[in-house]
Amino acid sequence: MSECRKLQELTIKDNFMFGAVMVDEELCKEFLELALGFRIAKVTVSKEKSIVYHPEYKGVRLDVIAADEKQTHYNVEMQVLRKKNLGKRSRYYHSQIDMELLRTGMEYGLLPDAYVIFICDFDPFYKKKYKYTFDTVCKEDGTVSLEDGNHTLFLSTCGENEEEVPEGLVKFLKYVKAGLSESTENFQDGFVQKLQDAVRNVKASREMEERYMLLQELLKEEREAGRAEGRAEGRAQGRAEGRAEGKAESILELLSDLGDIPEDLQKRISVEKDPNVLKSYLKIASASKTIDEFRKRIDQP
């Protein structure tokens, strides 16, 4: 979403607002039960990972990390814009969860289940489904499951199969899809009403407003640092290309003293950008007595 927007202009689909609302463990539990279709006794939300800027990381974590009483882990991501490789992104998130758990010395067999959930304000697979669920099953026999404990869900605001999913999930996704003015309307749903109240509370909180402003400043600094780094890389690349062109001209000048330079050889030297190769060419050109000798020596493995 745009970095210039004020806190009052955010809706639940904005990462900051979603993270701020979902740190409420009761709301997070109710959402997970709605999305997954089973009861959860208790959810613990990792607040420091849900809305935090960590100085050791280049970036901001705005997802929702949670675990239940069975230590099943949940990673929830709000995706407003379509991005490539969502499947591989889910694979990365699963690996991050596993690595964090394995660092505690846990054996593989004790790894708990892990759910990665994407809430998409688009249809990720163009099948007009509100919910896409992926588990690891055998390609040759769909009744055989790998039982690796990894589960990936994509919830879409663009579904059309209302008869196949719970009414509450449909209303939640319609609420996610709604714009700023529409998001305050009555969706005739208790859970959505709770979310609307939570959003209002966030917008009324001076602490959350200060945190949001700090986040925007951090993001701005990171973008400016990235642009400065890009400009520096561009200048360095320009200098390197200039040095390469200079070496190429020196080589061609030396060879021109030996006779006419064939067009293919001239092009080969002119397009070469590797400074080590050009340095080698320059040494060979200065020691060669004919152009043929130069060509033979640079063609030697």
Salt bridges, closest charged atoms under 4 A:
GLU3 OE2 - ARG223 NH2 3.98
ASP14 OD1 - ARG5 NH1 2.85
GLU25 OE2 - LYS47 NZ 3.52
GLU30 OE1 - LYS194 NZ 3.05
GLU33 OE2 - LYS29 NZ 3.24
GLU33 OE1 - ARG39 NH1 3.39
ASP63 OD2 - ARG61 NH2 3.13
GLU100 OE2 - LYS49 NZ 2.56
ASP113 OD2 - HIS151 NE2 3.36
ASP121 OD2 - LYS13 NZ 3.01
ASP121 OD1 - LYS177 NZ 3.97
ASP135 OD1 - HIS151 ND1 2.60
GLU162 OE2 - LYS174 NZ 3.09
GLU164 OE1 - LYS129 NZ 3.34
GLU167 OE2 - LYS171 NZ 3.24
ASP197 OD1 - ARG200 NH2 2.26
GLU207 OE2 - ARG211 NH2 3.25
GLU209 OE1 - ARG206 NH1 3.46
GLU210 OE2 - ARG206 NE 3.31
ASP264 OD2 - ARG295 NH1 3.13
GLU293 OE2 - ARG297 NH1 3.92
ASP299 OD1 - ARG268 NH1 2.82
